[in-house]
Amino acid sequence: MSLVGIGDRRVCLARSEEGELFAIDDMCTHEEESLSEGWVDGSCIECPAHNAVFDLRTGEAQELPAIEAVSTYIVAVEDGEVYILVDDAQD
């Protein structure tokens, strides 16, 4: 996993165990903990602080203590470069 800064936004770039690349907000919705410091299990990411789990595909919270989803972003890889589409309308 990698922490990527896009403007003032912190995005976690993660590869699932199946090899798919995903981008989600880096901050856990339970408490302000960096998801990029957690770990991937299948197509989910687990927060390192309180073990909240989020689906990398949808951002939906899968395990307590988190109940709110994190935002997800479209990822594309072209010619070895990774592009993340951030919709400023979400802000």
C-alpha positions in Angstrom: 0.0 0.0 0.0 1.0 3.6 -0.6 -0.1 6.9 0.8 -0.6 9.4 -2.1 -1.2 13.1 -1.7 -3.6 14.6 -4.3 -4.0 18.3 -3.5 -4.9 18.4 0.2 -6.5 14.9 0.0 -4.8 11.8 1.4 -5.5 8.7 -0.7 -4.5 5.1 0.1 -3.5 3.2 -3.0 -3.8 -0.5 -2.4 -3.5 -3.8 -4.3 -5.9 -6.6 -3.4 -4.6 -10.1 -3.0 -6.1 -10.8 -6.4 -3.9 -8.1 -7.9 -6.5 -5.4 -8.5 -5.5 -1.8 -7.8 -7.8 0.4 -5.7 -7.8 4.0 -4.3 -9.7 5.0 -1.2 -9.6 7.8 1.3 -6.7 7.2 3.7 -8.5 8.2 6.9 -10.6 5.6 8.8 -14.1 6.9 9.4 -14.1 5.5 13.0 -11.1 7.6 14.1 -8.5 9.5 12.2 -6.1 6.7 11.6 -4.2 6.1 8.3 -5.5 3.1 6.4 -2.3 3.0 4.4 -0.6 1.8 7.6 -3.0 -1.1 7.9 -3.1 -4.3 5.8 -5.0 -5.9 3.0 -7.0 -9.1 3.4 -8.5 -10.3 0.1 -10.3 -7.2 -1.3 -10.6 -5.5 2.1 -8.4 -3.2 4.1 -8.1 -3.3 7.8 -7.4 -0.2 10.0 -4.2 -0.6 12.1 -5.7 1.1 15.2 -9.1 -0.6 16.0 -9.4 -3.2 13.2 -12.2 -1.6 11.3 -12.5 -3.2 7.9 -13.5 -1.6 4.6 -14.2 -3.1 1.2 -11.6 -1.7 -1.3 -14.1 -1.9 -4.2 -17.0 0.0 -2.6 -15.5 1.7 0.5 -18.3 0.2 2.7 -17.5 -0.5 6.3 -17.5 -4.3 6.8 -16.5 -4.6 10.5 -17.1 -2.5 13.6 -16.2 -0.1 15.0 -16.5 1.7 11.7 -20.0 2.2 10.4 -19.5 4.9 7.7 -17.9 4.2 4.3 -14.8 5.7 3.0 -14.7 7.4 -0.5 -13.4 5.4 -3.4 -11.7 6.6 -6.6 -11.3 5.3 -10.1 -7.8 4.0 -10.8 -6.3 3.5 -14.3 -2.8 2.3 -15.3 -1.5 3.5 -18.6 2.1 2.9 -19.9 3.2 2.1 -16.4 1.7 5.3 -14.8 -1.0 5.2 -12.2 -3.8 7.7 -12.5 -6.4 8.4 -9.8 -9.6 10.2 -10.8 -10.7 12.5 -7.9 -14.1 14.1 -8.3 -13.9 17.5 -6.7 -17.7 17.6 -6.6 -17.6 15.2 -3.6 -16.2 17.9 -1.4 
